């Protein structure tokens, strides 16, 4: 099992003919992702070839979905055009949009987030889930990669990972590579993101093959505090955490646009205390967090060489 994507996900690439889109399409295909086509209005009707795979390029997401049955899109377009690409995907009713682009204006993110929130099905469920922007995407090892995470870090297993940071996602996957992952999702560090820690935690809690969860946060905002409250009330599986930014200076934006501390609000210490109050063990380093996960991982003895 997994969350949000699996081997049956049919993926299209918005911006498939660009430099980043082309490079990562090849990597996603190599990882086993079922990519069924791409979108570029200016190159509609052409094809792109990666190895033995030739992919059609469509003029719109709606056309791509009609022709291929695609249910996932990944966006590799410059920041100035990202809002239009995401809005197009939402209007077409695709199930998942992964927005890799960094530097998307907050106003744009707010607008396409609000649009996605407004589109619900007959049961009142949001039609289109957004992951990102400014994120590494999502990987279910051995099945599907929709993003830029290196696919050879780890194999399939019982750890679920949700992280604000791309590089810390990769490090944690490497630290726990012997256990393997059900799904690893990088949600991005911008002030407005489509999928939150809480969304991922709820999905991992419902996934029968996820045995334990690692949550990586960072300074700024109150997402981790809200996640801690959710864990306390709704999550029965073991959760360990790591909060990046203990040494960050107050009032200075660090790396991610959302990682800014004002006074005592949003500090790493405050987040650590909130998580620990909810029963989450929090490591001081990524490596320590990995060891904490091993301690709570069900039916697992830590290998003697670690």
C-alpha positions in Angstrom: 0.0 0.0 0.0 1.0 3.7 -0.2 -0.5 7.1 0.0 -1.6 9.3 -2.9 0.3 7.4 -5.7 1.0 3.8 -6.6 2.1 1.7 -9.6 -1.3 2.3 -11.3 -1.0 6.1 -11.2 -1.1 7.5 -14.7 1.2 10.6 -14.8 1.4 13.5 -17.2 4.2 16.1 -17.2 3.3 19.8 -17.6 6.4 21.3 -19.2 7.7 18.0 -20.5 9.7 19.6 -23.3 11.6 22.0 -21.1 15.1 21.3 -19.7 14.0 20.3 -16.2 10.8 18.6 -17.4 12.8 16.5 -19.9 15.5 15.5 -17.4 13.2 14.5 -14.7 10.8 12.7 -17.0 13.7 10.4 -17.9 14.5 9.8 -14.2 10.9 9.2 -13.3 10.5 6.7 -16.2 13.7 4.9 -15.0 12.1 4.7 -11.5 9.1 2.9 -13.0 6.6 5.7 -13.1 3.8 5.2 -15.6 4.2 8.4 -17.5 1.6 8.6 -20.3 2.3 11.9 -21.9 3.1 15.6 -21.5 1.5 19.0 -21.9 2.8 22.0 -23.9 0.3 24.0 -25.8 3.0 25.3 -28.2 4.1 21.8 -29.1 0.8 19.9 -29.1 0.8 17.0 -31.5 4.5 16.3 -31.3 6.2 13.5 -29.3 9.2 13.2 -27.0 11.3 10.0 -26.8 13.1 8.7 -23.7 14.9 5.4 -24.5 12.3 3.0 -25.8 9.4 5.1 -24.6 7.7 7.7 -27.0 5.3 10.0 -25.2 2.7 12.2 -26.9 2.6 16.0 -26.1 -0.9 17.4 -25.7 -2.2 20.9 -25.9 -4.0 20.9 -22.6 -4.4 18.8 -19.4 -8.0 18.2 -20.3 -7.0 16.7 -23.7 -4.2 14.6 -22.0 -6.7 13.2 -19.5 -9.3 12.4 -22.2 -6.7 10.6 -24.3 -4.7 8.8 -21.6 -6.8 8.5 -18.5 -4.2 10.4 -16.6 -4.9 11.0 -12.9 -1.7 12.7 -11.8 0.2 15.7 -13.2 3.6 17.1 -12.3 4.4 20.7 -13.0 7.8 21.7 -14.3 7.2 25.3 -15.5 8.8 28.7 -14.5 7.3 30.5 -11.5 5.6 33.2 -13.7 3.5 30.5 -15.5 3.0 28.1 -12.6 -0.4 29.5 -11.5 -1.8 29.1 -15.0 -0.5 25.5 -15.2 -2.0 24.5 -11.9 -5.3 26.2 -12.5 -5.5 24.4 -15.8 -5.0 21.0 -14.1 -7.6 21.9 -11.3 -10.1 23.0 -13.9 -9.6 19.7 -15.8 -10.4 17.8 -12.6 -7.2 15.8 -12.3 -6.8 14.0 -8.9 -3.3 15.1 -8.0 -1.0 17.9 -9.0 2.6 17.9 -7.8 4.2 21.4 -8.1 8.0 21.3 -8.1 8.6 24.9 -9.0 10.5 27.1 -6.5 9.8 30.8 -6.3 6.0 30.8 -6.9 4.5 34.1 -5.7 2.5 33.6 -2.5 -0.5 35.3 -4.1 -0.4 32.8 -6.9 -0.2 29.9 -4.5 -3.1 31.3 -2.5 -5.2 31.6 -5.6 -4.7 28.1 -6.9 -5.0 26.7 -3.4 -8.4 28.4 -3.0 -9.6 27.2 -6.4 -8.7 23.6 -5.5 -10.5 24.0 -2.2 -13.7 25.1 -4.1 -13.8 22.1 -6.4 -15.5 19.2 -4.6 -17.2 16.0 -5.7 -20.7 14.8 -4.9 -19.5 13.6 -1.5 -18.0 17.0 -0.6 -14.4 15.7 -1.1 -11.8 18.0 -2.8 -11.3 16.8 -6.3 -7.7 17.9 -6.8 -5.0 17.4 -4.2 -1.9 19.7 -4.6 1.5 18.8 -3.3 3.9 21.8 -3.2 4.9 24.2 -4.5 8.7 24.3 -3.9 8.9 20.6 -3.1 10.7 17.4 -4.2 7.4 15.6 -4.8 6.4 12.2 -3.7 7.8 8.6 -4.1 6.4 5.2 -3.5 9.6 3.2 -3.8 9.5 0.5 -6.5 6.2 1.7 -7.8 6.1 5.4 -8.8 8.1 8.6 -8.5 6.3 11.9 -9.1 9.0 14.4 -8.4 12.8 14.8 -8.2 13.7 12.5 -5.3 16.5 10.1 -6.2 14.8 6.8 -6.6 17.8 4.6 -5.7 18.1 5.7 -2.0 15.8 3.1 -0.6 13.3 0.3 -1.4 9.8 -0.5 -0.2 9.1 -0.9 3.5 6.9 0.2 6.4 8.1 3.8 7.1 6.0 6.8 6.1 7.8 10.1 5.8 6.5 13.6 5.5 8.9 16.5 5.3 9.1 20.2 4.6 12.7 19.9 3.4 13.9 18.1 0.2 17.4 17.4 1.3 16.3 16.2 4.7 13.9 13.9 3.0 16.7 12.3 1.1 18.9 12.1 4.2 16.2 10.4 6.2 15.4 7.9 3.4 19.1 7.0 3.3 19.4 6.7 7.1 16.5 4.3 7.2 17.1 2.6 3.8 17.3 -0.9 5.4 13.7 -0.5 6.7 12.3 0.9 3.5 9.4 3.3 2.9 5.7 3.0 2.1 5.7 6.6 0.7 7.9 9.6 1.2 6.4 13.0 0.6 8.0 16.4 0.5 5.3 18.9 1.1 7.5 22.0 0.6 8.5 24.9 2.8 6.5 27.8 1.3 4.0 29.8 3.5 1.0 28.3 1.4 1.2 24.7 0.4 -1.4 22.3 -0.9 -0.8 19.2 1.3 0.1 19.6 5.0 1.7 17.5 7.6 -1.7 16.7 8.9 -3.0 15.5 5.5 0.0 13.1 5.2 -0.3 11.9 8.8 -4.0 11.1 8.3 -3.2 9.2 5.1 -0.3 7.2 6.8 -2.5 6.4 9.8 -5.1 4.9 7.4 -2.5 3.0 5.3 -2.2 -0.6 6.6 1.3 -1.0 5.4 2.7 2.1 7.1 4.0 0.9 10.5 5.7 4.0 11.7 5.9 7.7 10.7 8.8 10.2 10.5 7.8 13.9 10.4 10.3 16.5 9.5 9.5 20.2 10.2 11.3 23.4 10.4 11.1 26.8 12.0 8.4 29.3 11.0 4.6 29.2 11.2 2.6 26.8 13.4 2.2 23.8 11.1 4.2 21.5 13.4 2.2 22.6 16.5 -1.1 21.9 14.7 0.3 18.5 13.6 1.2 17.7 17.2 -2.3 18.3 18.3 -3.6 16.1 15.4 -1.2 13.3 16.4 -2.3 13.4 20.0 -5.9 13.0 19.0 -5.9 10.9 15.9 -2.7 8.9 15.3 -2.1 5.5 16.9 1.1 4.6 15.0 4.5 5.5 16.4 5.7 8.9 15.2 9.2 10.5 15.6 10.1 14.0 14.5 12.9 16.3 13.6 12.7 20.1 13.5 15.3 22.0 11.5 16.5 25.4 12.5 17.6 25.4 16.2 20.5 27.7 15.4 18.6 30.1 13.1 18.8 33.8 14.0 15.5 35.5 14.9 13.7 37.5 12.2 15.8 36.2 9.2 14.3 34.0 6.5 16.3 30.8 6.2 16.1 28.9 3.0 12.4 28.3 2.7 10.1 31.3 2.4 8.0 30.1 5.3 11.0 29.5 7.6 11.1 32.8 9.5 10.9 33.2 13.3 9.3 36.2 15.1 9.8 36.3 18.8 9.0 32.9 20.4 6.5 32.0 17.7 7.6 29.4 15.2 10.9 28.5 17.0 12.4 25.0 16.8 12.2 24.7 20.6 8.5 25.5 20.7 7.8 23.0 18.0 9.9 20.3 19.7 8.0 20.9 23.0 4.6 20.7 21.2 5.5 17.4 19.5 7.0 15.9 22.7 3.8 16.9 24.6 1.9 14.8 22.0 4.1 11.8 22.6 6.4 12.3 19.6 10.1 11.6 20.2 12.1 14.4 18.6 15.7 14.0 17.6 18.3 16.7 17.8 19.8 15.6 14.4 18.5 13.6 11.5 20.6 10.7 12.5 19.3 10.7 16.1 15.8 10.9 14.7 16.5 7.8 12.6 17.7 5.9 15.7 14.5 7.0 17.6 12.4 5.6 14.7 14.3 2.3 15.0 13.5 2.2 18.7 9.7 2.5 18.1 9.5 0.5 14.9 7.2 -2.5 15.4 8.8 -6.0 15.4 12.2 -4.7 14.4 15.6 -5.2 16.0 18.2 -2.7 15.0 20.9 -4.3 12.8 24.1 -4.8 14.8 26.3 -2.9 12.4 24.4 0.4 12.9 
